[in-house]
Amino acid sequence: MKIKVAFLNIDGQLVRVILSDNEMVDAKIALRELNAKQIKKAPPPSDNLFHSNHIPTFISNVLNNAFEPVINSPHLSNSLLFKQDITIQSEVKNFITPKRYKTKVLRFCPSSIRETLFSYDRCILGFSLDNKNLEGERLKAVIAWINRRFKHCLVLFGDSIYKHTLQIKNNVDETQALEKAILLGQRIFVENKPLFEDNANACQFEYIFAQQAQQFSDYDTYNNNLWTLFNENVDFNKGVREFATYFVTRCHAHSDKNMQLASTYLIEELAIFSCLAAKNWPVVVYPGTISIIEEIANGQYDALPKELTNQIYVSLYIKSRGIV
């Protein structure tokens, strides 16, 4: 693992801290909030030693337990000598204090719902299997936001429809992709259910998988109607294809086959939302943006099922608040 050395001026003492490349930003935030006055790209002290009595308390225990001396010497019994960009086996991420996050609304769709959202007590949380905003502290922030506004939340894990993403990204066949998607959905559910249970307050969380929703008696009707509109309605066709183009471009996998897979993903997702809207789940909450779903909620596609066009969409974004 490649590491870097940051020099920190903490209460007048120059202290060397070992950081992994991908955690430099987190470490800077952590140290700033712990009254580290500044980070300096200074030369090492003249003795070139990293003395244990100079290590700030908040990382000393982890360093003392996790790191092994890079250079062994009888003259270095109480010190560790590190060189910049050295490769080591030890984990360094554990001493970085986790960040806190706050959830805010990016957009209400339609915008008029901003004033009356409080009158709704039921929502769906769309849980994409590859959304980084639905992990760890970020997910806790989303749960906290929902807790303050709703009494019931249905967490929709998009397992079966994720097979289309796996086909696009990994070029695997449909059967293999579906099997992997189902297993991934189960694993993510098991990993994250404790977060919902531990952080739930006023809101009661329920869970459903896309594969279950696709077994609803009205799913095929909604799905077939949406495909008919895709083939016959110019505006809806354009909107779906714009989504598909964005998706496959982001995956660096543009082809006619993948365009069809991305379109299928969206239409199946919309059919599921239609089913849930018909079962009195009127609000969809999602940490991120899906432009065509925003457009549907804003009334741009009148030909779609009324259950879908009447559904409210709340787009969230996650903001860092520093360290815990």
BANUSE-914638 format. One record per residue (C-alpha): residue number from 1; x negated, y negated, z negated; residue in one letter. Coordinates in nm, 3 decimals, m for minus. Example, Ala and Ser with C-alpha at 12.3 -4.5 7.8 and 13.67 -1.06 7.14 Angstrom:
BANUSE-914638
  nr    east   north      up rest
   1  m1.230   0.450  m0.780    A
   2  m1.367   0.106  m0.714    S
***
This chain:
BANUSE-914638
  nr    east   north      up rest
   1   0.000   0.000   0.000    M
   2  m0.141  m0.340   0.092    K
   3  m0.147  m0.593  m0.188    I
   4  m0.243  m0.954  m0.229    K
   5  m0.378  m1.151  m0.519    V
   6  m0.205  m1.474  m0.623    A
   7  m0.380  m1.718  m0.854    F
   8  m0.145  m1.876  m1.107    L
   9  m0.199  m2.171  m1.333    N
  10  m0.005  m2.073  m1.645    I
  11  m0.043  m2.316  m1.933    D
  12  m0.386  m2.415  m1.815    G
  13  m0.518  m2.062  m1.764    Q
  14  m0.602  m1.924  m1.420    L
  15  m0.448  m1.579  m1.395    V
  16  m0.473  m1.334  m1.110    R
  17  m0.150  m1.145  m1.030    V
  18  m0.128  m0.847  m0.796    I
  19   0.161  m0.862  m0.547    L
  20   0.281  m0.654  m0.257    S
  21   0.327  m0.839   0.073    D
  22   0.705  m0.805   0.077    N
  23   0.746  m0.931  m0.279    E
  24   0.544  m1.251  m0.266    M
  25   0.857  m1.466  m0.247    V
  26   1.030  m1.286  m0.533    D
  27   0.720  m1.315  m0.745    A
  28   0.689  m1.688  m0.681    K
  29   1.050  m1.738  m0.791    I
  30   0.996  m1.522  m1.099    A
  31   0.684  m1.704  m1.203    L
  32   0.830  m2.048  m1.140    R
  33   1.127  m1.971  m1.361    E
  34   0.894  m1.844  m1.631    L
  35   0.722  m2.185  m1.639    N
  36   0.431  m2.097  m1.415    A
  37   0.322  m2.446  m1.315    K
  38   0.192  m2.370  m0.969    Q
  39   0.054  m2.101  m0.742    I
  40  m0.298  m2.174  m0.627    K
  41  m0.501  m2.021  m0.350    K
  42  m0.807  m2.073  m0.566    A
  43  m1.131  m1.876  m0.567    P
  44  m1.155  m1.616  m0.844    P
  45  m1.323  m1.710  m1.172    P
  46  m1.699  m1.688  m1.174    S
  47  m1.704  m1.362  m1.368    D
  48  m1.473  m1.213  m1.103    N
  49  m1.279  m1.021  m1.367    L
  50  m0.911  m0.979  m1.429    F
  51  m0.902  m0.985  m1.810    H
  52  m0.611  m0.812  m1.980    S
  53  m0.584  m1.089  m2.239    N
  54  m0.513  m1.338  m1.959    H
  55  m0.220  m1.141  m1.816    I
  56   0.120  m1.300  m1.889    P
  57   0.328  m1.089  m2.128    T
  58   0.606  m1.028  m1.877    F
  59   0.377  m0.826  m1.650    I
  60   0.103  m0.704  m1.884    S
  61   0.285  m0.393  m2.005    N
  62   0.361  m0.273  m1.655    V
  63   0.011  m0.343  m1.528    L
  64  m0.149  m0.170  m1.823    N
  65   0.067   0.139  m1.767    N
  66   0.075   0.154  m1.389    A
  67  m0.258   0.034  m1.251    F
  68  m0.583   0.225  m1.250    E
  69  m0.922   0.052  m1.224    P
  70  m1.036   0.015  m0.867    V
  71  m1.399   0.016  m0.979    I
  72  m1.506   0.224  m1.277    N
  73  m1.799   0.094  m1.479    S
  74  m1.904   0.118  m1.843    P
  75  m1.935  m0.263  m1.838    H
  76  m1.570  m0.299  m1.734    L
  77  m1.399  m0.099  m2.010    S
  78  m1.146  m0.374  m2.087    N
  79  m1.107  m0.522  m1.741    S
  80  m0.985  m0.443  m1.394    L
  81  m1.166  m0.566  m1.086    L
  82  m0.952  m0.621  m0.778    F
  83  m1.046  m0.738  m0.431    K
  84  m0.804  m0.919  m0.205    Q
  85  m0.602  m0.700   0.040    D
  86  m0.718  m0.376  m0.119    I
  87  m0.520  m0.055  m0.066    T
  88  m0.392   0.121  m0.379    I
  89  m0.143   0.396  m0.459    Q
  90   0.029   0.236  m0.757    S
  91   0.373   0.086  m0.732    E
  92   0.370  m0.291  m0.773    V
  93   0.736  m0.373  m0.728    K
  94   0.835  m0.279  m1.083    N
  95   0.692  m0.589  m1.245    F
  96   0.890  m0.824  m1.023    I
  97   1.194  m0.941  m1.215    T
  98   1.521  m0.884  m1.022    P
  99   1.685  m1.188  m0.864    K
 100   2.032  m1.307  m0.949    R
 101   2.283  m1.391  m0.681    Y
 102   2.599  m1.594  m0.652    K
 103   2.877  m1.532  m0.401    T
 104   3.040  m1.823  m0.221    K
 105   3.297  m1.848   0.056    V
 106   3.159  m1.913   0.401    L
 107   3.498  m1.929   0.577    R
 108   3.867  m1.879   0.506    F
 109   4.058  m1.746   0.806    C
 110   4.301  m1.905   0.861    P
 111   4.155  m2.215   0.696    S
 112   4.494  m2.307   0.548    S
 113   4.469  m2.009   0.311    I
 114   4.206  m2.193   0.106    R
 115   4.480  m2.358  m0.100    E
 116   4.694  m2.047  m0.153    T
 117   4.448  m1.758  m0.184    L
 118   4.517  m1.752  m0.559    F
 119   4.870  m1.628  m0.483    S
 120   4.734  m1.297  m0.349    Y
 121   4.629  m1.032  m0.600    D
 122   4.525  m0.750  m0.363    R
 123   4.227  m0.735  m0.128    C
 124   4.017  m0.496   0.077    I
 125   3.638  m0.507   0.046    L
 126   3.491  m0.392   0.377    G
 127   3.187  m0.183   0.282    F
 128   2.963  m0.140   0.585    S
 129   2.705   0.131   0.533    L
 130   2.415  m0.085   0.652    D
 131   2.498  m0.422   0.498    N
 132   2.215  m0.543   0.272    K
 133   2.459  m0.777   0.098    N
 134   2.628  m0.470  m0.050    L
 135   2.329  m0.346  m0.246    E
 136   2.215  m0.392  m0.605    G
 137   2.233  m0.745  m0.746    E
 138   2.400  m0.876  m0.431    R
 139   2.681  m0.625  m0.469    L
 140   2.719  m0.723  m0.834    K
 141   2.767  m1.082  m0.722    A
 142   3.038  m0.976  m0.474    V
 143   3.212  m0.771  m0.744    I
 144   3.202  m1.070  m0.980    A
 145   3.360  m1.293  m0.714    W
 146   3.641  m1.044  m0.654    I
 147   3.693  m0.996  m1.028    N
 148   3.771  m1.364  m1.068    R
 149   4.036  m1.371  m0.795    R
 150   4.213  m1.037  m0.753    F
 151   4.383  m0.776  m0.968    K
 152   4.340  m0.489  m0.722    H
 153   4.065  m0.424  m0.469    C
 154   4.046  m0.138  m0.221    L
 155   3.685  m0.066  m0.129    V
 156   3.678   0.064   0.227    L
 157   3.363   0.268   0.302    F
 158   3.319   0.274   0.678    G
 159   3.185   0.627   0.705    D
 160   3.342   0.791   1.010    S
 161   3.327   0.480   1.228    I
 162   2.958   0.443   1.142    Y
 163   2.896   0.740   1.372    K
 164   2.913   0.496   1.664    H
 165   2.633   0.288   1.510    T
 166   2.419   0.598   1.464    L
 167   2.480   0.699   1.825    Q
 168   2.371   0.355   1.941    I
 169   2.066   0.325   1.716    K
 170   1.942   0.684   1.715    N
 171   2.079   0.818   2.044    N
 172   2.227   1.126   1.877    V
 173   2.534   1.319   1.990    D
 174   2.876   1.248   1.840    E
 175   2.898   1.562   1.625    T
 176   2.558   1.505   1.465    Q
 177   2.628   1.135   1.421    A
 178   2.962   1.201   1.248    L
 179   2.805   1.453   1.010    E
 180   2.529   1.208   0.915    K
 181   2.777   0.921   0.877    A
 182   3.002   1.121   0.643    I
 183   2.706   1.230   0.428    L
 184   2.570   0.875   0.416    L
 185   2.910   0.740   0.314    G
 186   2.933   0.993   0.031    Q
 187   2.584   0.910  m0.092    R
 188   2.644   0.535  m0.086    I
 189   2.974   0.584  m0.269    F
 190   2.811   0.792  m0.544    V
 191   2.525   0.542  m0.579    E
 192   2.748   0.236  m0.599    N
 193   3.056   0.354  m0.787    K
 194   2.883   0.294  m1.125    P
 195   2.824  m0.069  m1.022    L
 196   3.197  m0.116  m0.967    F
 197   3.284   0.060  m1.290    E
 198   3.025  m0.125  m1.500    D
 199   3.101  m0.468  m1.355    N
 200   3.478  m0.444  m1.314    A
 201   3.669  m0.680  m1.537    N
 202   4.015  m0.809  m1.452    A
 203   4.023  m0.626  m1.118    C
 204   4.102  m0.259  m1.067    Q
 205   3.889  m0.106  m0.793    F
 206   4.012   0.178  m0.573    E
 207   3.818   0.357  m0.301    Y
 208   3.895   0.489   0.043    I
 209   3.683   0.617   0.331    F
 210   3.741   0.536   0.696    A
 211   3.784   0.906   0.769    Q
 212   4.080   0.913   0.526    Q
 213   4.240   0.603   0.675    A
 214   4.213   0.759   1.021    Q
 215   4.440   1.038   0.897    Q
 216   4.728   0.799   0.822    F
 217   5.040   0.879   1.023    S
 218   5.040   0.536   1.191    D
 219   4.668   0.524   1.273    Y
 220   4.698   0.679   1.619    D
 221   4.979   0.440   1.709    T
 222   4.773   0.134   1.616    Y
 223   4.463   0.274   1.783    N
 224   4.645   0.351   2.108    N
 225   4.813   0.010   2.112    N
 226   4.480  m0.164   2.065    L
 227   4.325   0.031   2.353    W
 228   4.622  m0.061   2.573    T
 229   4.570  m0.427   2.488    L
 230   4.197  m0.392   2.554    F
 231   4.275  m0.264   2.904    N
 232   4.555  m0.509   2.981    E
 233   4.494  m0.829   2.784    N
 234   4.215  m1.040   2.932    V
 235   4.148  m1.245   2.618    D
 236   4.131  m0.946   2.385    F
 237   3.911  m0.756   2.629    N
 238   3.674  m1.050   2.641    K
 239   3.663  m1.081   2.263    G
 240   3.587  m0.711   2.212    V
 241   3.318  m0.714   2.478    R
 242   3.155  m1.020   2.326    E
 243   3.137  m0.837   1.994    F
 244   2.997  m0.527   2.166    A
 245   2.734  m0.730   2.351    T
 246   2.619  m0.897   2.029    Y
 247   2.603  m0.562   1.848    F
 248   2.405  m0.366   2.106    V
 249   2.172  m0.661   2.164    T
 250   2.097  m0.676   1.793    R
 251   2.020  m0.304   1.806    C
 252   1.799  m0.353   2.116    H
 253   2.000  m0.082   2.287    A
 254   2.195  m0.242   2.568    H
 255   2.361   0.005   2.805    S
 256   2.709   0.073   2.940    D
 257   2.739   0.376   2.711    K
 258   2.647   0.174   2.403    N
 259   2.882  m0.107   2.502    M
 260   3.162   0.148   2.504    Q
 261   3.054   0.287   2.165    L
 262   3.043  m0.061   2.009    A
 263   3.387  m0.141   2.151    S
 264   3.522   0.185   2.010    T
 265   3.374   0.103   1.669    Y
 266   3.557  m0.230   1.660    L
 267   3.891  m0.099   1.784    I
 268   3.890   0.189   1.534    E
 269   3.805  m0.057   1.256    E
 270   4.091  m0.286   1.361    L
 271   4.330   0.011   1.367    A
 272   4.227   0.095   1.009    I
 273   4.280  m0.265   0.897    F
 274   4.625  m0.256   1.061    S
 275   4.716   0.057   0.865    C
 276   4.601  m0.096   0.539    L
 277   4.778  m0.425   0.607    A
 278   5.100  m0.226   0.658    A
 279   5.039  m0.072   0.315    K
 280   5.032  m0.416   0.150    N
 281   4.662  m0.498   0.158    W
 282   4.687  m0.847   0.305    P
 283   4.335  m0.986   0.246    V
 284   4.004  m0.859   0.386    V
 285   3.688  m0.970   0.206    V
 286   3.351  m0.918   0.371    Y
 287   2.999  m1.045   0.283    P
 288   2.906  m1.154   0.632    G
 289   3.076  m1.266   0.950    T
 290   3.255  m1.075   1.225    I
 291   3.359  m1.337   1.475    S
 292   3.642  m1.151   1.647    I
 293   3.808  m1.062   1.316    I
 294   3.790  m1.429   1.221    E
 295   3.945  m1.517   1.557    E
 296   4.227  m1.266   1.501    I
 297   4.301  m1.409   1.156    A
 298   4.299  m1.759   1.307    N
 299   4.576  m1.658   1.550    G
 300   4.380  m1.643   1.876    Q
 301   4.525  m1.306   1.985    Y
 302   4.902  m1.319   1.958    D
 303   4.952  m0.991   2.141    A
 304   4.791  m0.784   1.864    L
 305   5.003  m0.601   1.603    P
 306   5.160  m0.848   1.360    K
 307   5.016  m0.655   1.065    E
 308   4.670  m0.740   1.196    L
 309   4.735  m1.100   1.299    T
 310   4.893  m1.175   0.960    N
 311   4.597  m1.036   0.768    Q
 312   4.374  m1.289   0.592    I
 313   3.996  m1.273   0.631    Y
 314   3.750  m1.421   0.381    V
 315   3.387  m1.436   0.489    S
 316   3.137  m1.454   0.202    L
 317   2.770  m1.539   0.178    Y
 318   2.528  m1.450  m0.099    I
 319   2.309  m1.719  m0.250    K
 320   2.001  m1.659  m0.464    S
 321   2.005  m1.801  m0.817    R
 322   1.651  m1.708  m0.915    G
 323   1.562  m1.429  m1.157    I
 324   1.761  m1.250  m1.423    V
***
